[in-house]
């Protein structure tokens, strides 16, 4: 469900990025209370066509936040990001969905690390700020990669964390296209470089959680480096921003109640439960399960339709599906029966999904 929120503040962060602050009225404070690392979906209608995008929350999580702030970076041909940077004004109203997402860290004692690239700093800023504010026995190291100093988002907010928590917050910055006067040499943070850098900076085996966020290439390289350093998969958490088409990600098959023959049915039906109501509808040739549900239930949850945000997560009650790609669900979620409806296609003639679980 979307709610109209007033834009309270716009702050230009870089030439191609802006922070948008929404005013949350008292009656919606519970609805928009977020866990550090979550995102919101926004909706805009242009010429009768609906545009949805997701943006991560950068503000720390607190009990009764009157405002919600997100970071938006301009994407080439991006319909909402172009609007946000060039047209959106203070006082405008934007339709916003309640916070969602599982790239989160509930404050607890321990040592944590964020490896981010570009706008990937946005959710990790909320994670780090909330953790350090609320848990005195926690430490956080931020390893960030940006193209140039001028393109770096949230410089002041990160500097504030260094000033407030000098003994518990560590910052390592790398610029890929510009030399720094001090610190690490310029260049991309690829797998080999991370495999050398991380053990030199940190007791890798003692880190309680790794939070990787940014472009697909950086997140993939960081995960490979961590696995090579013997970090358990359960300690690695990932969120990817904006994946270009096409990708070389392999399809994933999922089934409920045992494996079924891997085939594409000539006719198939999806049964979906949403907000306590169930219905069954045919799946047209080439449609995803989400598209089939949306033709009949406009309130079905979705945002990116690219397998990235996880808004359309559903439980596979019965049948078997093929997921084209998955950048939102953890391995254990898939093993437990969850799928991304926007990327799922039927393999059996009947498939049942539950969006309420």
LUMKOLSE-936196 format. One record per residue (C-alpha): residue number from 1; x, y, z. Coordinates in nm, 2 decimals, padded with zeros to 4 digits, m for minus. Layout:
N
[node NUM,[X,Y,Z]];
...
// end
This chain:
357
[node 1,[00.00,00.00,00.00]];
[node 2,[00.13,00.35,m00.09]];
[node 3,[00.09,00.66,00.12]];
[node 4,[00.13,01.02,00.01]];
[node 5,[00.43,01.18,00.18]];
[node 6,[00.53,01.55,00.15]];
[node 7,[00.89,01.63,00.05]];
[node 8,[01.03,01.83,00.34]];
[node 9,[01.39,01.88,00.21]];
[node 10,[01.60,01.83,m00.09]];
[node 11,[01.98,01.83,m00.06]];
[node 12,[02.21,01.81,m00.36]];
[node 13,[02.49,01.56,m00.25]];
[node 14,[02.69,01.56,m00.58]];
[node 15,[02.63,01.67,m00.94]];
[node 16,[02.43,01.35,m01.00]];
[node 17,[02.29,01.26,m00.66]];
[node 18,[02.03,01.41,m00.42]];
[node 19,[01.90,01.33,m00.07]];
[node 20,[01.52,01.35,m00.04]];
[node 21,[01.36,01.39,00.30]];
[node 22,[01.00,01.30,00.35]];
[node 23,[00.78,01.42,00.63]];
[node 24,[00.60,01.14,00.81]];
[node 25,[00.28,01.25,00.97]];
[node 26,[00.21,01.12,01.33]];
[node 27,[m00.06,00.87,01.21]];
[node 28,[00.19,00.70,00.98]];
[node 29,[00.49,00.68,01.22]];
[node 30,[00.43,00.32,01.30]];
[node 31,[00.39,00.23,00.93]];
[node 32,[00.72,00.39,00.83]];
[node 33,[00.93,00.28,01.13]];
[node 34,[01.22,00.10,00.97]];
[node 35,[01.50,m00.14,01.05]];
[node 36,[01.85,m00.02,00.95]];
[node 37,[01.92,m00.12,00.59]];
[node 38,[01.57,m00.12,00.46]];
[node 39,[01.44,00.06,00.15]];
[node 40,[01.11,00.22,00.04]];
[node 41,[00.94,00.20,m00.30]];
[node 42,[00.81,00.51,m00.46]];
[node 43,[00.55,00.54,m00.73]];
[node 44,[00.48,00.80,m01.00]];
[node 45,[00.23,00.80,m01.29]];
[node 46,[00.34,00.95,m01.62]];
[node 47,[00.09,00.96,m01.91]];
[node 48,[m00.11,00.69,m01.75]];
[node 49,[00.19,00.47,m01.70]];
[node 50,[00.30,00.37,m01.35]];
[node 51,[00.67,00.40,m01.26]];
[node 52,[00.80,00.23,m00.94]];
[node 53,[01.15,00.25,m00.80]];
[node 54,[01.32,00.15,m00.47]];
[node 55,[01.56,00.37,m00.27]];
[node 56,[01.74,00.29,00.05]];
[node 57,[01.68,00.48,00.37]];
[node 58,[01.99,00.65,00.50]];
[node 59,[01.85,00.79,00.83]];
[node 60,[01.92,00.61,01.16]];
[node 61,[01.63,00.40,01.29]];
[node 62,[01.45,00.54,01.59]];
[node 63,[01.12,00.48,01.76]];
[node 64,[00.93,00.78,01.64]];
[node 65,[01.10,00.93,01.34]];
[node 66,[00.91,01.23,01.20]];
[node 67,[01.12,01.22,00.88]];
[node 68,[01.26,00.97,00.64]];
[node 69,[01.56,01.04,00.41]];
[node 70,[01.67,00.85,00.10]];
[node 71,[01.96,00.89,m00.14]];
[node 72,[01.89,00.90,m00.51]];
[node 73,[02.17,00.88,m00.78]];
[node 74,[02.09,00.97,m01.14]];
[node 75,[02.07,00.66,m01.36]];
[node 76,[02.11,00.69,m01.73]];
[node 77,[01.76,00.72,m01.88]];
[node 78,[01.62,00.66,m01.53]];
[node 79,[01.27,00.80,m01.53]];
[node 80,[01.23,00.86,m01.15]];
[node 81,[01.59,00.96,m01.08]];
[node 82,[01.58,01.22,m01.35]];
[node 83,[01.26,01.35,m01.21]];
[node 84,[01.40,01.36,m00.86]];
[node 85,[01.71,01.55,m00.96]];
[node 86,[01.55,01.79,m01.21]];
[node 87,[01.19,01.85,m01.12]];
[node 88,[01.10,01.73,m00.76]];
[node 89,[01.06,02.03,m00.52]];
[node 90,[01.00,02.08,m00.15]];
[node 91,[00.63,02.07,m00.08]];
[node 92,[00.56,01.81,m00.35]];
[node 93,[00.39,01.49,m00.26]];
[node 94,[00.52,01.15,m00.35]];
[node 95,[00.35,00.81,m00.31]];
[node 96,[00.56,00.59,m00.09]];
[node 97,[00.53,00.23,00.03]];
[node 98,[00.62,00.12,00.38]];
[node 99,[00.99,00.02,00.44]];
[node 100,[01.08,m00.33,00.33]];
[node 101,[01.39,m00.54,00.27]];
[node 102,[01.61,m00.80,00.45]];
[node 103,[01.95,m00.63,00.41]];
[node 104,[01.93,m00.53,00.77]];
[node 105,[02.13,m00.53,01.09]];
[node 106,[01.95,m00.51,01.43]];
[node 107,[02.19,m00.34,01.67]];
[node 108,[02.39,m00.60,01.87]];
[node 109,[02.74,m00.63,02.02]];
[node 110,[03.01,m00.73,01.78]];
[node 111,[03.23,m00.62,01.49]];
[node 112,[03.08,m00.55,01.15]];
[node 113,[03.21,m00.44,00.81]];
[node 114,[03.04,m00.26,00.52]];
[node 115,[03.20,m00.29,00.17]];
[node 116,[03.02,m00.04,m00.05]];
[node 117,[03.04,00.12,m00.39]];
[node 118,[02.89,00.45,m00.50]];
[node 119,[02.53,00.48,m00.38]];
[node 120,[02.57,00.15,m00.20]];
[node 121,[02.66,00.37,00.10]];
[node 122,[02.30,00.47,00.15]];
[node 123,[02.16,00.17,00.35]];
[node 124,[02.50,00.10,00.51]];
[node 125,[02.50,00.46,00.65]];
[node 126,[02.18,00.38,00.83]];
[node 127,[02.31,00.05,00.95]];
[node 128,[02.64,00.20,01.08]];
[node 129,[02.48,00.51,01.24]];
[node 130,[02.21,00.31,01.42]];
[node 131,[02.45,00.04,01.54]];
[node 132,[02.70,00.29,01.68]];
[node 133,[02.43,00.50,01.84]];
[node 134,[02.24,00.22,02.01]];
[node 135,[02.51,m00.05,02.09]];
[node 136,[02.82,00.07,02.29]];
[node 137,[02.98,m00.27,02.25]];
[node 138,[02.97,m00.26,01.87]];
[node 139,[03.24,m00.16,01.61]];
[node 140,[03.20,m00.08,01.24]];
[node 141,[03.45,m00.06,00.96]];
[node 142,[03.34,00.10,00.63]];
[node 143,[03.53,00.02,00.32]];
[node 144,[03.40,00.24,00.04]];
[node 145,[03.48,00.28,m00.32]];
[node 146,[03.39,00.58,m00.53]];
[node 147,[03.49,00.71,m00.87]];
[node 148,[03.61,01.05,m00.76]];
[node 149,[03.60,01.27,m00.44]];
[node 150,[03.34,01.49,m00.61]];
[node 151,[03.11,01.19,m00.68]];
[node 152,[03.12,01.06,m00.32]];
[node 153,[02.78,01.07,m00.15]];
[node 154,[02.72,01.15,00.22]];
[node 155,[03.07,01.28,00.29]];
[node 156,[02.95,01.49,00.59]];
[node 157,[02.75,01.21,00.74]];
[node 158,[03.04,00.97,00.73]];
[node 159,[03.28,01.24,00.87]];
[node 160,[03.04,01.29,01.16]];
[node 161,[03.05,00.92,01.24]];
[node 162,[03.43,00.94,01.25]];
[node 163,[03.41,01.24,01.49]];
[node 164,[03.15,01.09,01.72]];
[node 165,[03.29,00.74,01.74]];
[node 166,[03.67,00.76,01.68]];
[node 167,[03.74,00.44,01.87]];
[node 168,[03.46,00.23,01.72]];
[node 169,[03.43,00.35,01.36]];
[node 170,[03.69,00.29,01.10]];
[node 171,[03.68,00.44,00.75]];
[node 172,[03.88,00.31,00.44]];
[node 173,[03.82,00.51,00.12]];
[node 174,[03.93,00.41,m00.23]];
[node 175,[03.89,00.62,m00.54]];
[node 176,[03.89,00.43,m00.87]];
[node 177,[03.95,00.72,m01.11]];
[node 178,[04.14,00.98,m00.90]];
[node 179,[04.45,00.98,m00.68]];
[node 180,[04.42,01.06,m00.32]];
[node 181,[04.67,01.27,m00.12]];
[node 182,[04.67,01.00,00.15]];
[node 183,[04.53,00.66,00.20]];
[node 184,[04.51,00.37,m00.04]];
[node 185,[04.62,00.40,m00.41]];
[node 186,[04.35,00.45,m00.66]];
[node 187,[04.20,00.17,m00.86]];
[node 188,[03.90,m00.07,m00.85]];
[node 189,[03.83,m00.29,m00.55]];
[node 190,[03.84,m00.62,m00.74]];
[node 191,[03.86,m00.97,m00.59]];
[node 192,[04.24,m00.99,m00.57]];
[node 193,[04.28,m00.65,m00.42]];
[node 194,[04.02,m00.72,m00.15]];
[node 195,[04.18,m01.06,m00.07]];
[node 196,[04.50,m00.87,00.01]];
[node 197,[04.34,m00.56,00.17]];
[node 198,[04.09,m00.71,00.41]];
[node 199,[04.33,m00.93,00.62]];
[node 200,[04.57,m00.63,00.64]];
[node 201,[04.29,m00.41,00.79]];
[node 202,[04.08,m00.65,00.99]];
[node 203,[04.07,m00.98,01.19]];
[node 204,[03.86,m01.13,00.91]];
[node 205,[03.77,m01.45,01.11]];
[node 206,[03.64,m01.24,01.40]];
[node 207,[03.39,m01.02,01.20]];
[node 208,[03.03,m01.09,01.29]];
[node 209,[02.87,m00.96,00.98]];
[node 210,[02.97,m00.83,00.63]];
[node 211,[02.74,m00.60,00.45]];
[node 212,[02.81,m00.57,00.07]];
[node 213,[02.62,m00.31,m00.13]];
[node 214,[02.66,m00.14,m00.46]];
[node 215,[02.71,m00.24,m00.82]];
[node 216,[02.69,m00.60,m00.91]];
[node 217,[03.06,m00.63,m01.00]];
[node 218,[03.18,m00.50,m00.67]];
[node 219,[02.94,m00.71,m00.46]];
[node 220,[03.03,m01.02,m00.66]];
[node 221,[03.40,m00.96,m00.62]];
[node 222,[03.37,m00.89,m00.25]];
[node 223,[03.17,m01.21,m00.19]];
[node 224,[03.43,m01.42,m00.38]];
[node 225,[03.71,m01.26,m00.18]];
[node 226,[03.54,m01.33,00.15]];
[node 227,[03.47,m01.69,00.06]];
[node 228,[03.83,m01.73,m00.04]];
[node 229,[03.92,m01.59,00.30]];
[node 230,[03.70,m01.87,00.46]];
[node 231,[03.42,m01.64,00.58]];
[node 232,[03.10,m01.84,00.63]];
[node 233,[02.83,m01.77,00.39]];
[node 234,[02.58,m01.69,00.67]];
[node 235,[02.79,m01.39,00.77]];
[node 236,[02.77,m01.23,00.43]];
[node 237,[02.48,m01.01,00.34]];
[node 238,[02.43,m00.85,00.00]];
[node 239,[02.23,m00.59,m00.18]];
[node 240,[02.28,m00.49,m00.54]];
[node 241,[02.19,m00.16,m00.69]];
[node 242,[02.07,m00.14,m01.06]];
[node 243,[02.16,m00.43,m01.28]];
[node 244,[02.18,m00.37,m01.65]];
[node 245,[02.03,m00.61,m01.89]];
[node 246,[02.11,m00.87,m01.99]];
[node 247,[02.29,m01.07,m01.72]];
[node 248,[02.46,m01.41,m01.73]];
[node 249,[02.29,m01.52,m01.41]];
[node 250,[02.17,m01.88,m01.44]];
[node 251,[01.80,m01.97,m01.38]];
[node 252,[01.71,m02.13,m01.05]];
[node 253,[01.45,m02.40,m01.01]];
[node 254,[01.24,m02.43,m00.70]];
[node 255,[00.97,m02.68,m00.61]];
[node 256,[00.73,m02.75,m00.32]];
[node 257,[00.65,m03.10,m00.21]];
[node 258,[00.93,m03.27,m00.40]];
[node 259,[01.08,m03.23,m00.74]];
[node 260,[00.87,m03.23,m01.06]];
[node 261,[00.99,m03.29,m01.41]];
[node 262,[01.16,m02.98,m01.55]];
[node 263,[00.94,m02.87,m01.84]];
[node 264,[00.74,m02.57,m01.96]];
[node 265,[00.36,m02.64,m01.95]];
[node 266,[00.14,m02.55,m02.25]];
[node 267,[m00.12,m02.41,m02.01]];
[node 268,[m00.06,m02.31,m01.65]];
[node 269,[m00.25,m02.15,m01.36]];
[node 270,[m00.13,m01.95,m01.06]];
[node 271,[m00.32,m01.94,m00.74]];
[node 272,[m00.21,m01.66,m00.51]];
[node 273,[m00.30,m01.55,m00.16]];
[node 274,[m00.26,m01.18,m00.09]];
[node 275,[m00.40,m00.99,00.21]];
[node 276,[m00.60,m01.29,00.31]];
[node 277,[m00.77,m01.33,m00.02]];
[node 278,[m00.69,m01.61,m00.27]];
[node 279,[m00.76,m01.63,m00.64]];
[node 280,[m00.66,m01.85,m00.94]];
[node 281,[m00.57,m01.72,m01.29]];
[node 282,[m00.41,m01.84,m01.61]];
[node 283,[m00.05,m01.75,m01.68]];
[node 284,[m00.01,m01.63,m02.04]];
[node 285,[00.28,m01.74,m02.26]];
[node 286,[00.60,m01.57,m02.15]];
[node 287,[00.45,m01.40,m01.84]];
[node 288,[00.61,m01.41,m01.50]];
[node 289,[00.39,m01.52,m01.21]];
[node 290,[00.38,m01.16,m01.09]];
[node 291,[00.25,m01.03,m01.42]];
[node 292,[m00.02,m01.29,m01.42]];
[node 293,[m00.13,m01.19,m01.06]];
[node 294,[m00.11,m00.82,m01.14]];
[node 295,[m00.36,m00.86,m01.43]];
[node 296,[m00.61,m00.96,m01.17]];
[node 297,[m00.48,m00.81,m00.84]];
[node 298,[m00.34,m00.46,m00.89]];
[node 299,[m00.24,m00.45,m00.53]];
[node 300,[00.03,m00.73,m00.57]];
[node 301,[00.35,m00.61,m00.42]];
[node 302,[00.64,m00.52,m00.65]];
[node 303,[00.89,m00.24,m00.72]];
[node 304,[01.19,m00.31,m00.94]];
[node 305,[01.07,m00.61,m01.14]];
[node 306,[01.44,m00.69,m01.18]];
[node 307,[01.50,m00.95,m00.91]];
[node 308,[01.69,m00.70,m00.70]];
[node 309,[01.46,m00.54,m00.44]];
[node 310,[01.27,m00.84,m00.30]];
[node 311,[00.94,m00.66,m00.27]];
[node 312,[00.76,m00.94,m00.46]];
[node 313,[00.89,m01.21,m00.24]];
[node 314,[00.63,m01.50,m00.20]];
[node 315,[00.62,m01.84,m00.05]];
[node 316,[00.59,m02.13,m00.30]];
[node 317,[00.31,m02.34,m00.15]];
[node 318,[00.29,m02.60,m00.43]];
[node 319,[00.42,m02.66,m00.78]];
[node 320,[00.75,m02.58,m00.94]];
[node 321,[00.89,m02.26,m01.09]];
[node 322,[01.19,m02.14,m01.27]];
[node 323,[01.35,m01.82,m01.14]];
[node 324,[01.53,m01.63,m01.41]];
[node 325,[01.75,m01.45,m01.16]];
[node 326,[01.78,m01.37,m00.79]];
[node 327,[01.97,m01.09,m00.63]];
[node 328,[01.74,m01.03,m00.33]];
[node 329,[01.68,m01.36,m00.15]];
[node 330,[01.94,m01.53,00.07]];
[node 331,[02.02,m01.90,00.00]];
[node 332,[01.84,m02.01,00.31]];
[node 333,[01.53,m01.82,00.20]];
[node 334,[01.53,m02.00,m00.13]];
[node 335,[01.59,m02.33,00.04]];
[node 336,[01.29,m02.26,00.27]];
[node 337,[01.06,m02.21,m00.03]];
[node 338,[01.06,m01.84,m00.10]];
[node 339,[01.07,m01.71,m00.46]];
[node 340,[01.07,m01.37,m00.64]];
[node 341,[00.74,m01.36,m00.82]];
[node 342,[00.87,m01.11,m01.08]];
[node 343,[01.14,m01.36,m01.19]];
[node 344,[00.93,m01.68,m01.16]];
[node 345,[00.78,m01.88,m01.45]];
[node 346,[00.57,m02.20,m01.41]];
[node 347,[00.73,m02.53,m01.47]];
[node 348,[00.42,m02.73,m01.36]];
[node 349,[00.07,m02.67,m01.48]];
[node 350,[m00.04,m02.55,m01.14]];
[node 351,[00.16,m02.32,m00.90]];
[node 352,[00.04,m02.17,m00.57]];
[node 353,[00.20,m01.87,m00.41]];
[node 354,[00.14,m01.70,m00.07]];
[node 355,[00.24,m01.34,m00.05]];
[node 356,[00.13,m01.31,00.31]];
[node 357,[00.39,m01.55,00.47]];
// end
